[in-house]
């Protein structure tokens, strides 16, 4: 979307630069009937171009605001579903990365038999991509964009959580919010938020010998980094990448 905004503004800029000269031609051919001078024609053209640019900026800002609102609504919906399923839920927490550095996990929920490590993605339109492709594609109207394969992205986060509780099964789950459609059936661990509650209810982990699940969740909570310094370090890491 941002790229398209830049293109639109460049086009408007070209109009802004080109219209005064076009206005001169128009003014020379119609000055007798319109009664406008070359300068007045130029000012009129500049005003129209400026108004067009302002309209594009406002429209783009409104679109971005609407996206943020719907994205946050989707996040809250996920949190509500998880909280009704289990009392043991963590949202937006940081762990040491499986391969160094830090990583942020969107959501984790302790269920019967293991932990679901959840990453959320918010898109509208069509989404397609194979499980082993490094990037997936989103097409929303005339806008087309690539994004990192969320399964691969969340696999590293799943392993970071697995390192905290090595004996506990941890599953990788990607949940999409927004009005999306998949061109082909998505992998079984990629779902829409509409199906999250039933997915958790039916999900079965492999064999596990854990008896004290409260101790498991206490371990996860103890490992979660919630201090401001860790948040700053994570942001610096993401900015560097």
Buried (B, 14 or more C-beta within 10 A) or exposed (E): EEEBBEEBBEEBEEBBEEBBEEBBEBBEEEBEEEEBEBEBBBBBBBEBBEEBBEEBBEEBEEEEEEBEEBBEEBBEBBBEBBEEBBEBBBBEBBBBBBEEBBBBBBBBBBBEBBBBBBBBBBBBBBBBBEEEEEEBBBBBEEEEBEBEBBBBBBBEBBBBBBBBBEEBBBBBBBBBBBEBEBEEEBBEBBBBBEEBBEBBEEBEBEEBEEEEBEEBBEEBEEBBBEEEEBBEBBEEBEEEE
